[in-house]
Amino acid sequence: MRLDKFLCRSTDLTRKEATAAIQAGDVSVNGEVIRVERTQVHENNQVCLNGELLEARPARYIMLHKPADMICSNADELYPSVLHLIDVERAFDLHIAGRLDADTTGLVLVTDDGRWSFNIISPRYDCEKTYRVGLRDPIRGDEIDRFAAGLKLQGEEGLTRPARLEVVAPKEVLLTITEGKFHQVKRMFKVVGNRVVTLHRERIGGIQLDMPEGQWRYLTEEEIGQFLGNA
């Protein structure tokens, strides 16, 4: 992880204070003073602040049921950040592994382990995400094959990766994708002449949403382990 983030994970410093300490020459890595906050450090590196050896706090892995009208961001904007819902120390040191739009509800994974979240969001690892989609118009019947073959989204060079579409009701489907382009689900249905009315993420990999809206819990070791081995 970045050196400034390591300092925040191993002390009570804010990101601004950590940056100041690094630039002042107070931080060394393996005996060498480092003044660049974006320097990457690894588990076997010895990081010291004013000569004191630091040890990062254990990473945190959290499931959250996101309500509508909240954003997956570390800062409040038009809507409040979902991190306000998580009652832990230094909640805003966490980040979201796979964001949802403000009007989208459902499963959000939150962590301070950057490699773990990369394994979720990177298309190279084919991590499945399943959404329950409410539609304006009934399914016609050809969408299953079209989604499986890939769709050409406006402004994109190639086709979307093959997606799995399961019909629940005439205007409700389950859609499973392995990538996360900007507004992808909404854009996919626009290509086939339909419109997304409601959007709810139920699953990421083998992690299934299992709690009421607005609630959160720590992930189990088994759930965490699904995304530890790919980096």
PAVOLO-98262 format. One line per 5 residues: for each residue x, y, z of N, C-alpha, C. Coordinates in nm, 4 decimals. Example, Ala and Ser with C-alpha at 12.3 -4.5 7.8 and 13.67 -1.06 7.14 Angstrom:
2
1.3190 -0.5690 0.7800 1.2300 -0.4500 0.7800 1.3200 -0.3300 0.7800  1.2850 -0.2250 0.7080 1.3670 -0.1060 0.7140 1.2900 0.0030 0.7870
This chain:
231
0.0838 -0.1184 0.0000 0.0000 0.0000 0.0000 0.0884 0.1249 0.0000  0.0271 0.2386 -0.0279 0.1009 0.3651 -0.0246 0.1537 0.3921 0.1163  0.2678 0.4595 0.1208 0.3312 0.4877 0.2495 0.2422 0.5749 0.3384  0.1763 0.6763 0.2809 0.0906 0.7614 0.3642 -0.0275 0.6824 0.4196  -0.0798 0.5898 0.3411 -0.1900 0.5071 0.3906 -0.1408 0.4126 0.5000
-0.0192 0.3584 0.4831 0.0370 0.2709 0.5874 0.0477 0.3467 0.7194  0.0926 0.4707 0.7144 0.1027 0.5487 0.8378 -0.0342 0.5666 0.9026  -0.1360 0.5906 0.8225 -0.2711 0.6059 0.8777 -0.3207 0.4752 0.9387  -0.2812 0.3613 0.8790 -0.3229 0.2305 0.9289 -0.2463 0.1883 1.0537  -0.1366 0.2540 1.0827 -0.0527 0.2103 1.1954 -0.0386 0.3165 1.3041
-0.0985 0.4327 1.2849 -0.0943 0.5412 1.3838 -0.2318 0.6075 1.3885  -0.2406 0.7157 1.4638 -0.3642 0.7949 1.4680 -0.3557 0.9176 1.3781  -0.2547 0.9214 1.2913 -0.2380 1.0354 1.2026 -0.3481 1.0392 1.0961  -0.3886 1.1593 1.0597 -0.4749 1.1764 0.9429 -0.3887 1.1646 0.8181  -0.4540 1.1543 0.7010 -0.3761 1.1470 0.5765 -0.2904 1.2728 0.5590
-0.3457 1.3883 0.5935 -0.2694 1.5129 0.5804 -0.1496 1.5132 0.6742  -0.1684 1.4661 0.7978 -0.0583 1.4611 0.8943 0.0464 1.3589 0.8535  0.0023 1.2462 0.7971 0.0968 1.1450 0.7509 0.1827 1.1997 0.6372  0.1197 1.2690 0.5449 0.1938 1.3288 0.4336 0.2973 1.4283 0.4843  0.2582 1.5091 0.5811 0.3504 1.6086 0.6371 0.4701 1.5409 0.7041
0.4454 1.4309 0.7763 0.5536 1.3594 0.8432 0.6510 1.2996 0.7421  0.5973 1.2456 0.6347 0.6824 1.1872 0.5303 0.7677 1.2940 0.4648  0.7044 1.4048 0.4269 0.7778 1.5115 0.3582 0.8802 1.5790 0.4486  0.8570 1.5702 0.5790 0.9533 1.6281 0.6741 1.0730 1.5373 0.6991  1.0708 1.4160 0.6460 1.1814 1.3230 0.6643 1.1742 1.2428 0.7916
1.0553 1.2341 0.8514 1.0388 1.1616 0.9772 1.0152 1.0117 0.9581  1.0020 0.9677 0.8335 0.9637 0.8294 0.8054 1.0747 0.7602 0.7273  1.1081 0.6384 0.7698 1.2065 0.5588 0.6969 1.1467 0.4232 0.6615  1.1936 0.3673 0.5506 1.1542 0.2338 0.5066 1.2817 0.1528 0.4888  1.2937 0.0450 0.5676 1.4145 -0.0382 0.5658 1.5409 0.0453 0.5874
1.5312 0.1428 0.6784 1.6460 0.2241 0.7140 1.6710 0.3438 0.6261  1.5950 0.3596 0.5193 1.6143 0.4719 0.4269 1.5004 0.5732 0.4433  1.5389 0.7004 0.4624 1.4376 0.8048 0.4746 1.3652 0.8207 0.3404  1.2330 0.8179 0.3457 1.1499 0.8313 0.2262 1.0661 0.9573 0.2415  1.0666 1.0420 0.1395 0.9935 1.1680 0.1449 0.8787 1.1754 0.0436
0.8490 1.0643 -0.0209 0.7424 1.0625 -0.1219 0.6280 0.9776 -0.0678  0.5128 1.0395 -0.0448 0.4024 0.9713 0.0231 0.3418 0.8589 -0.0592  0.3540 0.8628 -0.1898 0.2930 0.7581 -0.2739 0.3825 0.6346 -0.2878  0.4990 0.6342 -0.2251 0.5881 0.5180 -0.2280 0.5130 0.3942 -0.1781  0.5278 0.2830 -0.2501 0.4609 0.1584 -0.2122 0.5448 0.0825 -0.1093
0.4769 0.0349 -0.0045 0.5438 -0.0484 0.0949 0.4739 -0.1835 0.1016  0.5492 -0.2855 0.1447 0.4989 -0.4230 0.1449 0.5085 -0.4823 0.2848  0.4514 -0.6013 0.3007 0.4410 -0.6622 0.4336 0.5759 -0.6806 0.5017  0.6797 -0.7112 0.4230 0.8091 -0.7406 0.4831 0.8962 -0.6158 0.5013  0.8448 -0.4968 0.4662 0.9206 -0.3731 0.4859 0.9143 -0.3291 0.6317
1.0221 -0.2704 0.6803 1.0253 -0.2119 0.8143 1.0065 -0.0613 0.8016  0.8908 -0.0142 0.8473 0.8570 0.1283 0.8377 0.8669 0.1884 0.9767  0.9413 0.2978 0.9884 0.9594 0.3634 1.1180 0.9178 0.5100 1.1097  0.8569 0.5577 1.2163 0.8223 0.6990 1.2317 0.9015 0.7525 1.3494  0.9917 0.8484 1.3199 1.0815 0.9021 1.4245 1.1543 0.7901 1.4983
1.1968 0.6890 1.4218 1.2740 0.5789 1.4768 1.1937 0.4681 1.5398  1.0617 0.4834 1.5508 0.9769 0.3816 1.6128 0.9154 0.2926 1.5049  0.9357 0.1623 1.5196 0.8837 0.0666 1.4216 0.7308 0.0636 1.4272  0.6687 0.0694 1.3107 0.5231 0.0716 1.3016 0.4695 -0.0634 1.2545  0.3483 -0.0931 1.2965 0.2801 -0.2150 1.2520 0.1361 -0.1784 1.2162
0.0974 -0.2107 1.0954 -0.0358 -0.1734 1.0485 -0.1434 -0.2533 1.1216  -0.2554 -0.1873 1.1504 -0.3702 -0.2569 1.2088 -0.4260 -0.3571 1.1084  -0.4876 -0.4650 1.1558 -0.5444 -0.5633 1.0627 -0.6470 -0.4988 0.9690  -0.6527 -0.5475 0.8474 -0.7495 -0.4965 0.7505 -0.8913 -0.5314 0.7942  -0.9867 -0.4507 0.7503 -1.1269 -0.4715 0.7842 -1.2047 -0.5027 0.6563
-1.2999 -0.5949 0.6698 -1.3797 -0.6397 0.5556 -1.5265 -0.6408 0.5978  -1.6080 -0.5620 0.5288 -1.7442 -0.5348 0.5757 -1.8441 -0.5492 0.4609  -1.9612 -0.6059 0.4938 -2.0767 -0.6077 0.4041 -2.1744 -0.5004 0.4493  -2.2287 -0.4253 0.3534 -2.3257 -0.3206 0.3834 -2.4430 -0.3321 0.2868  -2.5645 -0.3147 0.3394 -2.6841 -0.3090 0.2546 -2.7136 -0.1617 0.2273
-2.6764 -0.1171 0.1094 -2.6885 0.0249 0.0748 -2.8330 0.0646 0.0468  -2.8818 0.1711 0.1127 -3.0120 0.2265 0.0763 -2.9990 0.3181 -0.0463  -3.1117 0.3588 -0.1010 -3.1117 0.4595 -0.2071 -3.0758 0.5961 -0.1485  -3.0378 0.6877 -0.2357 -3.0068 0.8262 -0.1992 -2.8887 0.8368 -0.1048  -2.7924 0.7453 -0.1225 -2.6621 0.7567 -0.0580 -2.5576 0.7230 -0.1635
-2.4361 0.7736 -0.1456 -2.3327 0.7532 -0.2464 -2.2190 0.6675 -0.1916  -2.1553 0.5942 -0.2818 -2.0399 0.5105 -0.2477 -1.9132 0.5932 -0.2648  -1.8901 0.6826 -0.1709 -1.7788 0.7751 -0.1788 -1.7241 0.7987 -0.0390  -1.6010 0.8482 -0.0316 -1.5420 0.8825 0.0971 -1.5701 1.0266 0.1369  -1.6535 1.0950 0.0592 -1.6899 1.2330 0.0906 -1.8368 1.2550 0.0578
-1.9030 1.3330 0.1396 -2.0415 1.3687 0.1120 -2.0474 1.4645 -0.0065  -2.1474 1.4435 -0.0912 -2.1682 1.5335 -0.2048 -2.3151 1.5735 -0.2046  -2.3860 1.5507 -0.3170 -2.5288 1.5806 -0.3198 -2.6033 1.4928 -0.2192  -2.5563 1.3666 -0.2079 -2.6114 1.2717 -0.1109 -2.5034 1.2359 -0.0103  -2.5403 1.1870 0.1094 -2.4400 1.1483 0.2090 -2.3683 1.0186 0.1718
-2.2480 1.0024 0.2224 -2.1707 0.8810 0.1998 -2.2266 0.7645 0.2800  -2.2224 0.6452 0.2198 -2.2664 0.5248 0.2914 -2.1771 0.4940 0.4115  -2.0576 0.5520 0.4149 -1.9678 0.5243 0.5269 -2.0228 0.5773 0.6589  -2.1188 0.6688 0.6536 -2.1835 0.7148 0.7765 -2.2602 0.6015 0.8454  -2.2979 0.4995 0.7700 -2.3770 0.3896 0.8256 -2.2925 0.2901 0.9046
-2.1599 0.2957 0.8883 -2.0710 0.1958 0.9484 -2.0124 0.2512 1.0768  -2.0488 0.1913 1.1879 -2.0106 0.2403 1.3196 -1.8801 0.1743 1.3648  -1.7702 0.2202 1.3046 -1.6374 0.1734 1.3442 -1.5449 0.2939 1.3516  -1.4326 0.2781 1.4196 -1.3342 0.3859 1.4256 -1.2762 0.4109 1.2871  -1.2548 0.5361 1.2553 -1.1911 0.5764 1.1291 -1.2619 0.5134 1.0094
-1.3930 0.5215 1.0098 -1.4705 0.4620 0.8999 -1.4319 0.5221 0.7664  -1.3926 0.6485 0.7649 -1.3626 0.7133 0.6376 -1.2223 0.6801 0.5867  -1.1496 0.5918 0.6574 -1.0270 0.5327 0.6022 -1.0605 0.4134 0.5120  -1.1853 0.3683 0.5163 -1.2299 0.2559 0.4342 -1.2628 0.3031 0.2929  -1.2727 0.2080 0.2006 -1.3179 0.2409 0.0658 -1.4116 0.1318 0.0164
-1.4846 0.1622 -0.0886 -1.5869 0.0711 -0.1408 -1.5290 -0.0087 -0.2573  -1.5470 -0.1404 -0.2524 -1.4994 -0.2292 -0.3594 -1.6138 -0.2532 -0.4577  -1.6263 -0.1659 -0.5551 -1.7343 -0.1778 -0.6519 -1.8512 -0.0889 -0.6143  -1.8533 0.0312 -0.6671 -1.9511 0.1308 -0.6262 -2.0874 0.1068 -0.6891  -2.1894 0.1643 -0.6250 -2.3244 0.1647 -0.6788 -2.3687 0.3094 -0.6959
-2.4548 0.3344 -0.7956 -2.5101 0.4674 -0.8155 -2.5978 0.5055 -0.6958  -2.6250 0.6340 -0.6820 -2.7040 0.6822 -0.5692 -2.8417 0.6176 -0.5638  -2.9032 0.5924 -0.6798 -3.0385 0.5359 -0.6813 -3.0400 0.3838 -0.6792  -2.9242 0.3204 -0.6750 -2.9146 0.1744 -0.6723 -2.8972 0.1268 -0.5288  -2.9642 0.0189 -0.4936 -2.9572 -0.0357 -0.3586 -2.8816 -0.1691 -0.3597
-2.8555 -0.2208 -0.2383 -2.8044 -0.3565 -0.2291 -2.6649 -0.3704 -0.1742  -2.6000 -0.4801 -0.2138 -2.4741 -0.5253 -0.1557 -2.3574 -0.4348 -0.1924  -2.2901 -0.3862 -0.0889 -2.1667 -0.3107 -0.1051 -2.0621 -0.3741 -0.0136  -1.9417 -0.3956 -0.0655 -1.8309 -0.4466 0.0143 -1.7360 -0.3318 0.0439  -1.6968 -0.3213 0.1706 -1.6175 -0.2091 0.2180 -1.4930 -0.2634 0.2877
-1.3785 -0.2020 0.2622 -1.2531 -0.2546 0.3160 -1.1478 -0.1450 0.3229  -1.0354 -0.1739 0.3862 -0.9174 -0.0892 0.3736 -0.8000 -0.1697 0.3181  -0.8307 -0.2820 0.2536 -0.7325 -0.3682 0.1886 -0.7425 -0.3475 0.0374  -0.6494 -0.2698 -0.0179 -0.6559 -0.2346 -0.1587 -0.6388 -0.3523 -0.2523  -0.5538 -0.4450 -0.2178 -0.5341 -0.5617 -0.3057 -0.6595 -0.6471 -0.3099
-0.7263 -0.6622 -0.1958 -0.8491 -0.7409 -0.1892 -0.9569 -0.6795 -0.2770  -0.9752 -0.5494 -0.2666 -1.0786 -0.4845 -0.3471 -1.0439 -0.4882 -0.4959  -0.9141 -0.4825 -0.5293 -0.8741 -0.4916 -0.6698 -0.9169 -0.6251 -0.7300  -0.9072 -0.7312 -0.6503 -0.9465 -0.8631 -0.6992 -1.0962 -0.8724 -0.7269  -1.1737 -0.7838 -0.6674 -1.3174 -0.7814 -0.6905 -1.3515 -0.7000 -0.8141
-1.2897 -0.5839 -0.8290 -1.3313 -0.4920 -0.9345 -1.2583 -0.5127 -1.0664  -1.1433 -0.5790 -1.0648 -1.0683 -0.5970 -1.1894 -1.1361 -0.6996 -1.2803  -1.1651 -0.6640 -1.4060 -1.2297 -0.7594 -1.4974 -1.1487 -0.8873 -1.5189  -1.0168 -0.8813 -1.4957 -0.9335 -0.9989 -1.5254 -0.9692 -1.1191 -1.4383  -1.0345 -1.0952 -1.3229 -1.0651 -1.2047 -1.2322 -1.2070 -1.2576 -1.2471
-1.2848 -1.2013 -1.3406 -1.4189 -1.2549 -1.3723 -1.5069 -1.2693 -1.2491  -1.5033 -1.1721 -1.1608 -1.5876 -1.1769 -1.0410 -1.7323 -1.1449 -1.0799  -1.8223 -1.2389 -1.0532 -1.9620 -1.2201 -1.0908 -2.0335 -1.1265 -0.9924  -2.1159 -1.0375 -1.0489 -2.2047 -0.9523 -0.9698 -2.3457 -0.9721 -1.0227  -2.4394 -1.0025 -0.9328 -2.5774 -1.0288 -0.9731 -2.6682 -0.9161 -0.9253
-2.7488 -0.8653 -1.0189 -2.8407 -0.7554 -0.9923 -2.9844 -0.8002 -1.0178  -3.0742 -0.7545 -0.9317 -3.2175 -0.7703 -0.9566 -3.2645 -0.6403 -1.0215  -3.3197 -0.6539 -1.1418 -3.3502 -0.5367 -1.2229 -3.5007 -0.5276 -1.2482  -3.5585 -0.4143 -1.2135 -3.6968 -0.3852 -1.2489 -3.6993 -0.3025 -1.3758  -3.7839 -0.3397 -1.4715 -3.7830 -0.2799 -1.6046 -3.9116 -0.2042 -1.6354
-3.9005 -0.1068 -1.7235 -4.0180 -0.0313 -1.7686 -4.1093 -0.1163 -1.8539  -4.0482 -0.1973 -1.9424 -4.1251 -0.2769 -2.0386 -4.1009 -0.4257 -2.0160  -4.1955 -0.5100 -2.0518 -4.1753 -0.6547 -2.0381 -4.0610 -0.7053 -2.1256  -3.9968 -0.8118 -2.0811 -3.8939 -0.8791 -2.1611 -3.9588 -0.9371 -2.2859  -3.8934 -0.9218 -2.4013 -3.9495 -0.9704 -2.5284 -3.9170 -1.1173 -2.5534
-3.7951 -1.1589 -2.5137 -3.7573 -1.2981 -2.5359 -3.6216 -1.3155 -2.5995  -3.5753 -1.2142 -2.6752 -3.4451 -1.2266 -2.7413 -3.3314 -1.1709 -2.6558  -3.3630 -1.1060 -2.5443 -3.2602 -1.0407 -2.4631 -3.1619 -1.1402 -2.4031  -3.2075 -1.2585 -2.3664 -3.1173 -1.3559 -2.3046 -3.0004 -1.3871 -2.3971  -3.0302 -1.4136 -2.5239 -2.9244 -1.4442 -2.6210 -2.8391 -1.3216 -2.6510
-2.9006 -1.2049 -2.6589 -2.8247 -1.0833 -2.6903 -2.7286 -1.0471 -2.5778  -2.7738 -1.0621 -2.4536 -2.6854 -1.0328 -2.3402 -2.5717 -1.1352 -2.3335  -2.6020 -1.2600 -2.3657 -2.4998 -1.3652 -2.3633 -2.3946 -1.3440 -2.4714  -2.4361 -1.2865 -2.5843 -2.3439 -1.2641 -2.6959 -2.2599 -1.1383 -2.6771  -2.3037 -1.0473 -2.5915 -2.2347 -0.9200 -2.5721 -2.3049 -0.8086 -2.6471
-2.3068 -0.6907 -2.5875 -2.3759 -0.5756 -2.6447 -2.2764 -0.4634 -2.6718  -2.3055 -0.3865 -2.7743 -2.2218 -0.2698 -2.8083 -2.2819 -0.1473 -2.7407  -2.2164 -0.1008 -2.6331 -2.2638 0.0153 -2.5611 -2.2173 0.1428 -2.6310  -2.3001 0.2452 -2.6235 -2.2636 0.3720 -2.6848 -2.1348 0.4258 -2.6236  -2.0415 0.4633 -2.7114 -1.9147 0.5182 -2.6671 -1.8084 0.4162 -2.6337
-1.8398 0.2860 -2.6454 -1.7440 0.1797 -2.6144 -1.6921 0.1169 -2.7433  -1.5669 0.0727 -2.7402 -1.5052 0.0128 -2.8589 -1.5598 -0.1267 -2.8876  -1.5517 -0.2158 -2.7875 -1.5910 -0.3544 -2.8103 -1.7254 -0.3859 -2.7473  -1.7539 -0.5152 -2.7425 -1.8787 -0.5618 -2.6833 -1.8614 -0.5820 -2.5329  -1.9717 -0.5812 -2.4597 -1.9674 -0.6194 -2.3191 -1.9325 -0.7675 -2.3096
-1.8804 -0.8073 -2.1968 -1.8547 -0.9490 -2.1745 -1.9875 -1.0248 -2.1683  -1.9855 -1.1532 -2.1997 -2.1101 -1.2319 -2.1914 -2.1753 -1.2166 -2.0541  -2.3049 -1.1929 -2.0540 -2.3806 -1.1734 -1.9306 -2.4943 -1.2741 -1.9256  -2.5325 -1.3114 -1.8042 -2.6391 -1.4103 -1.7850 -2.7666 -1.3403 -1.7387  -2.8737 -1.3606 -1.8132 -3.0018 -1.2971 -1.7837 -3.1032 -1.4049 -1.7491
-3.1643 -1.3934 -1.6313 -3.2676 -1.4874 -1.5865 -3.3974 -1.4100 -1.5657  -3.5043 -1.4554 -1.6280 -3.6318 -1.3860 -1.6184 -3.7053 -1.4313 -1.4926  -3.7399 -1.3358 -1.4063 -3.8146 -1.3633 -1.2832 -3.9628 -1.3383 -1.3056  -3.9935 -1.2304 -1.3764 -4.1300 -1.1905 -1.4111 -4.1192 -1.1092 -1.5396  -4.2305 -1.0790 -1.6054 -4.2221 -1.0048 -1.7316 -4.1395 -0.8769 -1.7230
-4.1440 -0.8067 -1.6081 -4.0692 -0.6825 -1.5937 -3.9611 -0.6910 -1.4858  -3.9197 -0.8115 -1.4513 -3.8153 -0.8288 -1.3498 -3.7200 -0.9393 -1.3906  -3.5880 -0.9115 -1.3826 -3.4873 -1.0094 -1.4229 -3.3732 -1.0086 -1.3222  -3.2945 -1.1168 -1.3237 -3.1662 -1.1215 -1.2562 -3.0581 -1.1153 -1.3625  -2.9670 -1.0207 -1.3496 -2.8590 -1.0035 -1.4460 -2.7260 -1.0245 -1.3757
-2.6428 -1.1137 -1.4310 -2.5098 -1.1405 -1.3755 -2.4042 -1.0982 -1.4763  -2.3145 -1.0093 -1.4337 -2.2073 -0.9591 -1.5190 -2.0730 -0.9772 -1.4480  -1.9640 -0.9664 -1.5252 -1.8300 -0.9828 -1.4676 -1.7429 -0.8602 -1.4918  -1.8051 -0.7485 -1.5205 -1.7313 -0.6235 -1.5372 -1.8154 -0.5113 -1.4778  -1.7629 -0.3915 -1.4757 -1.8355 -0.2825 -1.4116 -1.8153 -0.1508 -1.4826
-1.8544 -0.1460 -1.6099 -1.8452 -0.0212 -1.6842 -1.9418 0.0823 -1.6254  -1.9185 0.2076 -1.6573 -1.9987 0.3174 -1.6056 -2.1458 0.2973 -1.6416  -2.2332 0.2944 -1.5390 -2.3780 0.2761 -1.5591 -2.4073 0.1551 -1.6487  -2.3291 0.0487 -1.6351 -2.3356 -0.0599 -1.7331 -2.4734 -0.1234 -1.7453  -2.5358 -0.1595 -1.6333 -2.6642 -0.2293 -1.6405 -2.7681 -0.1427 -1.7100
-2.7747 -0.0170 -1.6734 -2.8719 0.0739 -1.7351 -2.8453 0.0892 -1.8850  -2.7189 0.0983 -1.9220 -2.6833 0.1148 -2.0630 -2.7120 -0.0108 -2.1433  -2.6944 -0.1275 -2.0823 -2.7225 -0.2528 -2.1531 -2.8704 -0.2624 -2.1899  -2.9553 -0.2285 -2.0947 -3.0986 -0.2374 -2.1256 -3.1419 -0.1272 -2.2222  -3.0735 -0.0154 -2.2205 -3.1040 0.0895 -2.3178 -3.0756 0.0409 -2.4588
-2.9682 -0.0368 -2.4756 -2.9330 -0.0901 -2.6083 -3.0454 -0.1774 -2.6638  -3.1128 -0.2526 -2.5777 -3.2196 -0.3423 -2.6244 -3.3569 -0.2752 -2.6174  -3.3581 -0.1430 -2.6019 -3.4826 -0.0690 -2.6095 -3.5667 -0.0692 -2.4842  -3.5061 -0.0932 -2.3698 -3.5810 -0.0958 -2.2454 -3.5200 0.0063 -2.1490  -3.5776 0.0184 -2.0318 -3.5278 0.1149 -1.9335 -3.5329 0.0535 -1.7946
-3.4235 0.0710 -1.7198 -3.4155 0.0225 -1.5823 -3.4935 0.1171 -1.4912  -3.5852 0.0604 -1.4143 -3.6659 0.1380 -1.3195 -3.6106 0.1231 -1.1780  -3.5750 0.0018 -1.1402 -3.5129 -0.0242 -1.0097 -3.3929 -0.1150 -1.0292  -3.2911 -0.0956 -0.9447 -3.1688 -0.1746 -0.9569 -3.1163 -0.2060 -0.8172  -3.0903 -0.3367 -0.7944 -3.0524 -0.3843 -0.6612 -2.9486 -0.4942 -0.6766
-2.8294 -0.4759 -0.6149 -2.7248 -0.5787 -0.6242 -2.7423 -0.6786 -0.5111  -2.7507 -0.8074 -0.5475 -2.7742 -0.9141 -0.4508 -2.6490 -0.9940 -0.4171  -2.5534 -0.9994 -0.5086 -2.4416 -1.0930 -0.4896 -2.3161 -1.0381 -0.5544  -2.2010 -1.0610 -0.4886 -2.0689 -1.0374 -0.5460 -1.9881 -1.1636 -0.5223  -1.9469 -1.2313 -0.6298 -1.8792 -1.3597 -0.6145 -1.9693 -1.4558 -0.5402
-1.9171 -1.5155 -0.4341 -1.9971 -1.6061 -0.3524 -2.0569 -1.5393 -0.2295  -2.0497 -1.4057 -0.2233 -2.1019 -1.3315 -0.1086 -2.2419 -1.2828 -0.1406  -2.3388 -1.3286 -0.0639 -2.4803 -1.2978 -0.0858 -2.5275 -1.1991 0.0209  -2.5998 -1.0974 -0.0209 -2.6563 -1.0016 0.0734 -2.7557 -1.0721 0.1657  -2.7410 -1.0529 0.2975 -2.8237 -1.1292 0.3908 -2.8692 -1.0456 0.5102
-2.8876 -0.9154 0.4897 -2.9265 -0.8304 0.6021 -3.0188 -0.7184 0.5557  -3.0909 -0.6566 0.6499 -3.1841 -0.5494 0.6131 -3.1123 -0.4252 0.5607  -3.1869 -0.3441 0.4901 -3.1348 -0.2201 0.4339 -3.0781 -0.1305 0.5443  -2.9616 -0.0716 0.5161 -2.8978 0.0190 0.6097 -2.8120 -0.0485 0.7142  -2.8117 -0.1825 0.7188 -2.7339 -0.2568 0.8180 -2.5992 -0.2998 0.7596
-2.5058 -0.3363 0.8482 -2.3750 -0.3833 0.8042 -2.3261 -0.4912 0.9004  -2.2288 -0.5687 0.8550 -2.1618 -0.6678 0.9390 -2.0238 -0.6946 0.8829  -1.9359 -0.7494 0.9692 -1.8048 -0.7944 0.9218 -1.8226 -0.9230 0.8417  -1.7423 -0.9396 0.7393 -1.7445 -1.0628 0.6606 -1.6804 -1.1768 0.7396  -1.7210 -1.2986 0.7082 -1.6601 -1.4162 0.7684 -1.5251 -1.4445 0.7026
-1.4449 -1.5268 0.7663 -1.3153 -1.5634 0.7075 -1.3344 -1.6304 0.5718  -1.4380 -1.7118 0.5593 -1.4638 -1.7785 0.4320 -1.4991 -1.6767 0.3235  -1.5792 -1.5793 0.3574 -1.6156 -1.4763 0.2594 -1.4954 -1.3935 0.2187  -1.4128 -1.3564 0.3164 -1.2926 -1.2795 0.2872 -1.1979 -1.3576 0.1971  -1.1840 -1.4862 0.2258 -1.0883 -1.5712 0.1547 -1.1144 -1.5867 0.0072
-1.2361 -1.5619 -0.0363 -1.2669 -1.5744 -0.1792 -1.1834 -1.4818 -0.2659  -1.1416 -1.3672 -0.2099 -1.0729 -1.2675 -0.2909 -0.9313 -1.2393 -0.2424  -0.8746 -1.3299 -0.1638 -0.7394 -1.3090 -0.1134 -0.6320 -1.3655 -0.2053  -0.6648 -1.4628 -0.2850 -0.5604 -1.5389 -0.3546 -0.5301 -1.4993 -0.4952  -0.5884 -1.3880 -0.5449 -0.5734 -1.3575 -0.6872 -0.4661 -1.2528 -0.7163
-0.4236 -1.1782 -0.6143 -0.3330 -1.0680 -0.6416 -0.1975 -1.1171 -0.6874
